[in-house]
Amino acid sequence: MAKAAEDPAGSPNAKEAVREALSELRTTVLGPQILLGFQYEALFQQGFAKLAAWRQELALCAFVLLVATVAMVIAPTSFHQLAARGEATAAQLSFSKRMLGSSFCPFALAIGINVVVVGAGELGAVAAVACGLGAAGLALLLWYGIELMARRPAAPPAAAKPAKTTLKDRITELMTETRIVLPGVQALLGFQFAAYLTEAFPKLDPAPRVAHGLGLALLLVSMILLMTVAPFHRLAERGEDSERTRRVGGACIVGALATLGLGIAADCYVAVSMITGSAAAAFAAGALAAAAGAALWFVVPLLARRPPAAGRPDLPHPQATA
C-alpha cells in the first residue's frame, strides 16, 4: 500500500503520496485485466464446452472475482477525477489505499479457482483443489500476511504539509491514470475480437451474440477515448500543459470508464448465458455488474465530491493552478 511521502522535516506530503498510490495501482492492475481477458476468451474454446459442469461454474466464479478486482483497482481513477477534481487530497489517498488493499483478496481467490479448473483434468479433483488452495494461500500470505507481520508501528499523527498541486502535476497524474486503464481495455478488446474466429461463436444464441458485439463496441469507444488524451496534448496544445488539456483529459477518462463499465456488464451477460443457459440469470448478472460499476466508479465519488473553493490547502481553486 502507498506510504505517505515525507519532506525532510517529516511532514506527510499528500501530492507525493497520491502519486505513489497511482504508481502502485498501475503496477497492480495489468495482471487482473489480462487474466480477465483470458478468462472471457476461454469461454469460446472447444475444450471449455467439454468441461464438467462444476468446473464451468468455478470458472464463472473466477470471472466474477476478476471483474471485482479490476473494478476496485480502477476505482481510484474515477475518484481522483470526480471526487478530488484531480487534486491530491487525504480522501483520495485513503480511498486508493482501501481499494488497492481490498483488491488482492478476490484476485488471489480467482487464481486459486483457476488452478482448480485447469488442474482437475490432469491431477484429479482432490489434488487440483489442494493445489488451488495452496496457490491462493501463497498469494494471500505474500500479499497480506508478510505485510501485516512486518508492518511498522503507526507514527504519531503529524500536520499535513500543504502541497499545492500544480497544473503540471495534474497533467502528469492524468497521463498516469490513462496508463492504468488503457492496457486492460486493449487486452480485453483483443480477446473479444478473437472470439469471433472461434467455432463456438456462431453457435451462440442471438442475444449473447448481440451482447458480445455491443461489449466490443463499448470497449472500442473506451480505448479510443483513453488514447485521445495523448494526441490532444501533443497536437492541439503542442505538448504544453494547459487547463484545457486537463479538462478534456478528465472528460475522456470519465467517459472511457462509463463505456468500459457497460462493456464489462455485457461480457458478464455473455459469460453467464453461455454457462447457465438462462437468459434471466444472464440479464440479472449484466444488470448487477452495471449497477455495481456505476456505484463504485461514479456514485461513491460524486457523493464524496467537494466543491472547489479558494483557500483550501488540499483543494485549491482550479484557476489557481492554471
VOGU-3710 file (C-alpha; in Angstrom, 3 decimals, decimal comma):
1> makaaedpag> 0,000/0,000/0,000  1,030/3,570/-0,503  3,166/5,058/2,239  2,825/8,767/2,633  5,864/10,529/1,219  7,589/12,837/3,643  9,547/16,024/3,311  12,882/16,458/5,140  11,057/17,700/8,199  8,932/14,561/8,338
11> spnakeavre> 5,569/16,088/7,358  3,494/13,991/5,003  3,161/15,395/1,500  -0,234/14,480/0,055  0,835/15,198/-3,517  3,714/12,726/-3,457  1,659/10,124/-1,579  -1,134/10,233/-4,173  1,415/9,950/-6,966  2,936/6,874/-5,333
21> alselrttvl> -0,521/5,349/-4,901  -1,284/5,838/-8,595  2,028/4,224/-9,471  1,180/1,206/-7,305  -2,216/0,911/-8,977  -0,570/0,962/-12,389  1,721/-1,883/-11,300  -1,133/-3,947/-9,888  -3,911/-3,532/-12,440  -2,354/-5,128/-15,527
31> gpqillgfqy> -2,353/-8,721/-14,232  -6,073/-8,860/-13,325  -7,033/-7,086/-16,556  -5,156/-9,541/-18,784  -6,401/-12,551/-16,841  -9,952/-11,237/-17,169  -9,495/-11,165/-20,933  -8,120/-14,716/-20,944  -10,988/-15,840/-18,719  -13,560/-14,416/-21,117
41> ealfqqgfak> -11,900/-15,761/-24,255  -11,648/-19,232/-22,688  -15,447/-19,485/-22,788  -15,273/-19,797/-26,574  -12,642/-22,536/-26,687  -13,679/-26,052/-27,704  -12,235/-27,563/-24,551  -14,338/-25,350/-22,293  -17,618/-26,823/-23,519  -16,294/-30,300/-22,631
51> laawrqelal> -15,561/-29,423/-19,016  -17,729/-30,843/-16,258  -20,492/-28,515/-15,111  -18,814/-27,864/-11,749  -15,589/-26,760/-13,466  -17,524/-24,375/-15,724  -19,303/-22,927/-12,728  -15,996/-22,443/-10,915  -14,637/-20,674/-14,000  -17,621/-18,340/-13,839
61> cafvllvatv> -16,846/-17,622/-10,176  -13,266/-16,772/-11,124  -14,560/-14,461/-13,869  -16,752/-12,610/-11,352  -13,857/-12,283/-8,906  -11,608/-10,866/-11,622  -14,302/-8,348/-12,593  -14,488/-7,271/-8,944  -10,690/-6,996/-8,769  -10,477/-4,828/-11,877
71> amviaptsfh> -13,344/-2,641/-10,666  -11,621/-1,963/-7,339  -8,192/-1,253/-8,825  -9,639/1,199/-11,369  -11,949/2,916/-8,855  -9,304/5,392/-7,530  -9,011/6,804/-11,055  -12,636/7,906/-11,175  -12,468/9,059/-7,550  -9,472/11,241/-8,384
81> qlaargeata> -11,274/12,862/-11,301  -14,772/13,205/-9,829  -14,373/13,499/-6,060  -10,936/15,090/-5,757  -11,193/17,076/-9,029  -7,699/15,912/-9,964  -6,191/17,243/-6,731  -4,057/15,453/-4,128  -6,316/15,064/-1,097  -6,320/12,941/2,043
91> aqlsfskrml> -9,628/11,412/0,922  -8,105/10,387/-2,421  -5,147/8,739/-0,712  -7,358/6,918/1,785  -9,688/5,658/-0,944  -6,762/4,451/-3,063  -5,315/2,534/-0,114  -8,628/0,846/0,644  -9,266/-0,177/-2,951  -5,747/-1,441/-3,566
101> gssfcpfala> -5,646/-3,367/-0,304  -9,066/-4,928/-0,878  -8,385/-5,940/-4,495  -5,735/-8,537/-3,646  -8,229/-10,847/-1,915  -10,563/-11,568/-4,867  -7,547/-11,754/-7,175  -5,918/-14,430/-5,007  -9,178/-16,397/-4,856  -9,561/-16,174/-8,651
111> iginvvvvga> -6,046/-17,534/-9,109  -6,781/-20,447/-6,792  -10,060/-21,250/-8,539  -8,418/-21,214/-11,963  -5,763/-23,635/-10,718  -8,578/-25,991/-9,677  -10,358/-25,629/-13,031  -7,327/-26,325/-15,206  -5,719/-28,847/-12,863  -8,704/-31,111/-12,328
121> gelgavaava> -8,291/-32,713/-15,730  -4,636/-33,642/-15,192  -4,425/-34,161/-11,432  -7,931/-35,124/-10,412  -10,370/-33,078/-8,378  -8,815/-33,651/-4,940  -5,237/-32,837/-5,980  -6,422/-29,851/-8,028  -8,314/-28,436/-5,051  -5,224/-28,869/-2,892
131> cglgaaglal> -3,090/-27,045/-5,466  -5,683/-24,295/-5,790  -5,807/-23,781/-2,037  -2,014/-23,714/-1,980  -1,830/-21,114/-4,753  -4,466/-18,889/-3,150  -2,881/-19,316/0,282  0,570/-18,416/-1,017  -0,778/-15,293/-2,712  -2,657/-14,224/0,417
141> llwygielma> 0,407/-14,879/2,568  2,685/-12,793/0,356  0,141/-10,044/-0,260  -1,294/-9,735/3,261  0,402/-11,967/5,829  4,017/-10,850/5,470  2,999/-7,206/5,162  0,926/-7,349/8,350  3,694/-9,132/10,258  6,339/-6,667/9,060
151> rrpaappaaa> 4,138/-3,617/9,369  5,723/-0,656/11,102  4,006/0,834/14,133  1,841/3,784/13,277  3,730/7,046/13,565  2,317/9,861/15,718  -0,045/11,993/13,635  1,666/14,959/12,047  0,209/18,029/10,479  -0,060/17,586/6,752
161> kpakttlkdr> 2,260/19,775/4,753  0,223/21,931/2,391  1,222/20,930/-1,125  -0,297/22,833/-3,968  -0,994/20,580/-6,931  0,335/22,417/-9,955  -1,123/22,121/-13,430  1,925/20,114/-14,500  1,327/17,667/-11,631  -2,290/17,249/-12,626
171> itelmtetri> -1,417/16,568/-16,265  1,215/14,021/-15,190  -1,295/12,241/-12,967  -3,861/12,374/-15,768  -1,482/10,546/-18,102  -0,731/8,008/-15,364  -4,431/7,296/-14,951  -4,863/6,630/-18,665  -1,995/4,123/-18,422  -3,753/2,423/-15,500
181> vlpgvqallg> -6,901/1,693/-17,508  -5,753/1,527/-21,137  -3,684/-1,722/-21,265  -6,511/-3,782/-19,820  -9,056/-2,302/-22,202  -6,768/-3,079/-25,128  -6,194/-6,655/-23,952  -9,892/-7,335/-23,354  -10,767/-5,804/-26,715  -8,256/-8,069/-28,448
191> fqfaayltea> -9,704/-11,180/-26,823  -13,213/-10,124/-27,870  -12,115/-9,725/-31,477  -10,511/-13,189/-31,314  -13,762/-14,734/-30,057  -15,363/-14,119/-33,464  -12,884/-16,568/-35,021  -13,739/-19,471/-32,715  -16,062/-22,321/-33,640  -18,218/-21,668/-30,585
201> fpkldpaprv> -19,244/-18,132/-31,502  -21,581/-18,967/-34,448  -23,364/-21,471/-32,187  -24,339/-18,840/-29,644  -27,938/-17,750/-29,281  -28,770/-14,387/-30,872  -28,951/-12,487/-27,549  -25,406/-13,273/-26,306  -24,038/-12,685/-29,804  -25,582/-9,206/-29,798
211> ahglglalll> -24,320/-8,604/-26,267  -20,815/-9,642/-27,321  -20,891/-7,225/-30,244  -22,220/-4,448/-28,026  -19,499/-5,113/-25,462  -16,846/-4,988/-28,172  -18,183/-1,666/-29,476  -18,210/-0,177/-25,970  -14,657/-1,330/-25,289  -13,563/0,125/-28,614
221> vsmillmtva> -15,037/3,508/-27,679  -13,382/3,279/-24,266  -9,983/2,615/-25,847  -10,371/5,497/-28,300  -11,329/7,906/-25,509  -8,352/6,889/-23,372  -5,960/7,301/-26,288  -7,393/10,735/-27,119  -5,628/12,388/-24,179  -2,095/11,967/-25,564
231> pfhrlaerge> -2,710/13,263/-29,123  -4,754/16,184/-27,794  -1,879/17,160/-25,529  0,708/16,708/-28,277  -1,164/18,063/-31,321  -3,758/20,534/-30,053  -1,632/22,020/-27,271  1,768/21,356/-28,928  2,905/19,436/-25,847  2,228/22,346/-23,480
241> dsertrrvgg> 0,442/21,742/-20,183  -2,849/23,605/-20,190  -6,089/23,742/-18,271  -7,878/22,735/-21,476  -5,836/19,520/-21,652  -6,774/18,750/-18,060  -10,475/19,292/-18,720  -10,524/17,318/-21,957  -8,417/14,546/-20,452  -10,606/14,275/-17,383
251> acivgalatl> -13,742/14,103/-19,521  -12,162/11,396/-21,705  -11,260/9,277/-18,676  -14,729/9,565/-17,159  -16,362/8,737/-20,496  -13,990/5,801/-21,014  -14,856/4,394/-17,599  -18,575/4,661/-18,341  -18,268/2,728/-21,593  -15,828/0,247/-20,021
261> glgiaadcyv> -18,286/-0,493/-17,218  -21,097/-1,142/-19,693  -18,803/-3,263/-21,846  -17,819/-5,447/-18,891  -21,503/-5,756/-17,950  -22,215/-7,027/-21,480  -19,396/-9,547/-21,089  -20,932/-10,719/-17,812  -24,205/-11,269/-19,655  -22,433/-13,383/-22,273
271> avsmitgsaa> -20,462/-15,412/-19,700  -23,489/-16,258/-17,549  -25,609/-17,025/-20,615  -23,023/-19,440/-22,026  -22,507/-21,306/-18,748  -26,001/-21,387/-17,273  -28,104/-21,203/-20,421  -30,534/-18,944/-18,565  -31,449/-15,632/-20,183  -32,927/-14,356/-16,897
281> aafaagalaa> -29,764/-15,161/-14,933  -27,608/-13,571/-17,645  -29,683/-10,376/-17,658  -29,558/-10,196/-13,841  -25,781/-10,663/-13,869  -25,282/-7,972/-16,502  -27,575/-5,536/-14,707  -25,878/-6,217/-11,366  -22,417/-5,684/-12,884  -23,507/-2,402/-14,470
291> aagaalwfvv> -25,093/-1,185/-11,227  -22,081/-2,163/-9,109  -19,672/-0,478/-11,521  -21,773/2,683/-11,606  -21,938/2,775/-7,811  -18,197/2,277/-7,289  -16,913/4,420/-10,154  -19,480/7,241/-10,172  -21,953/7,330/-7,271  -19,361/6,999/-4,487
301> pllarrppaa> -17,013/9,653/-5,960  -19,847/12,076/-6,638  -21,195/11,681/-3,118  -17,693/12,408/-1,786  -17,158/15,340/-4,116  -16,292/18,668/-2,570  -16,943/21,960/-4,328  -13,857/23,881/-5,413  -13,102/26,662/-3,017  -10,281/29,152/-2,703
311> grpdlphpqa> -8,184/28,972/0,427  -8,174/25,190/0,924  -4,596/23,879/1,005  -5,647/20,436/-0,226  -8,170/21,650/-2,794  -7,130/24,898/-4,476  -9,437/26,614/-6,870  -8,859/25,381/-10,461  -7,972/28,881/-11,626  -5,158/28,971/-9,097
321> ta> -3,357/26,116/-10,899  -3,792/27,371/-14,437
//
